Amino acid sequence: MTLQPATRPTFYFIGVTTGASSIMRVFPKWAAHLGLGDVQIKGIDLKPHDTVENYRAVVRFLKDDPLSYGALVTTHKLDLYAACRDMFDEIDPHAALMAETSCLSKRDGRLICHAKDPISSGLALDGFLPANHFADTGAELLSMGAGGSTIALTWHLAQASRGANRPARMVITNRSQPRLDHIREIHQQMGCDIPCDYVVTENAADNNAVMQGLKAGSVVINATGLGKDAPGSPLSFDGRFPQSGIVWELNYRGDLVFLDQARAQQQARDLQIEDGWTYFIHGWTQVIAEVFDIVIPTSGPEFDAISRIAAEATGRVTEVA
């Protein structure tokens, strides 16, 4: 891993396969539209669950390099935070609660750690959920993968301010126990009063079995990274989605087998199917607004314009009204 000092203002994307992301085509268009000036984006690719030394080297570089303005972090949200917590000059309340970071920004030489996912994932989810969906249906939530995205989503859905419009039960699955213990602890710290099950699922058949027990109308989320960071799906094609369920693939690129599985049952099971495109828009604009200290609306004409720019840059024009 070679990190060269920036020669012009630079915004970083810390991920796994950053060169394949649409943001590399979208960000220059957004930068021009938002008036960010002579700024560039660069990717920093790390292996999932990389070494502490590599995470600390990246954070040290960002902190010390004057023209490195900040970064969006994906995949490594929990691991980078755990490895580098002592290096941050400031940690926002969401990041402290969730023990993760999705955004690194700098103010007056201070490196600030943020968790933006509770905001961006909530905006994306509420954007496609039918009004009062959980209150009207008694539906449950299954989120496969116990990483930062599931932590953020379950935090958002558990807020008392949602009243009765919360899942009747939340089920979180993961291939190993430690991440489940971590999210359970966070739910306890935040006083979550929704019944939650934390289930180790070592393979697709295990996830199929968990999904089989969901009520009609339930929300099923692929938050594992499978389909983007690694090929495949947390389910097999034998998995049966809940009748009239809502299926959300957090990824918008990759082989997206999970989406193929849902589409194969869409008509028979009356499924609403969503991919990660709007999550992508909200996730990036929340971080860009923080790093560059600007305001980017989350709805309305300006947000629509930003979405349209992204769609045009990626050939996804038909997805934007």
Secondary structure, 3 states (H helix, E strand, C coil): CCCCCCCCCEEEEEECCHHHCCHHHHHHHHHHHHCCCCCEEEEEECCCCCCHHHHHHHHHHHHHCCCEEEEEECCCHHHHHHHHHHHCCEECHHHHHHCCCCEEEEECCEEEEECCHHHHHHHHHHHHCCCCHHHHHCCCEEEECCCHHHHHHHHHHCCHHHCCCCCCCEEEEECCHHHHHHHHHHHHHCCCCCCEEEEECCCHHHHHHHHHCCCCCCEEEECCCECCCECCCCCCCCCCCCCCCEEEECCCCCCCHHHHHHHHHHHHHCCEEECCHHHHHHHHHHHHHHHCCCCCCCCCHHHHHHHHHHHHHHCCHHHCC
